[in-house]
Amino acid sequence: MTRVFLSLGSNLGDRLGLLRAAWERLARLEGVEVVGTSRLYEAEPWESEPGRTRDETRWYLNCVVAVETTLPPRALLERVQAIETALGRTRPTGTPEARRFAARTLDIDILFYGHEVVSVPDDLHIPHLLLAERAFVLRPLADVAPDLEHPTLYRTVRELLRDVADDHEVRPGEYSPRWFEG
């Protein structure tokens, strides 16, 4: 089995309920075993929705889930995208910039898949291309894998978090550390 780290986030609807439902669906996937879960973090959005200031935009609720899987990267991506869709995720149209900063009911990203490096243009990139720039990913990842070394940057998650230039606020959520158990 391969150790994989997934980032989960939501800023629309019942954020906590959506993350719990996604966690439960991940735990039921054939060929996937959940082996660790971070605490929840509230994260300031990177960009505000059109016509709204950053202070008015609903913050994200984020976490990282560690799994062991027998699924290859492509199959895992298809399964997590099916979970996103089943829980109400729609993918906006428009410019790449508009799609990148759109609000989401649920977003699940593959951060690491073992020590593999995968790059399929416009489709699948492992490690996630922007994880080293995002405190909202690195903080929960540090909860479950602080000493994990990035396979191309050759730095640990702890080191990446220490040096991240992201100034968006990321704070522990006001939820139980075992939030996923309901």
Secondary structure, 3 states (H helix, E strand, C coil): CEEEEEEEEECCCCHHHHHHHHHHHHHHCCCEEEEEECCCEEECCCCCCCCCCHHHCCCEEEEEEEEEECCCHHHHHHHHHHHHHHCCCCCCCCCHHHHHCCCCCCEEEEEEECCCCEEECCCEEECCCCHHHCHHHHHHHHHHCCCCECCCCCCEHHHHHHHCCCCCCEEECCCCCCHHHC
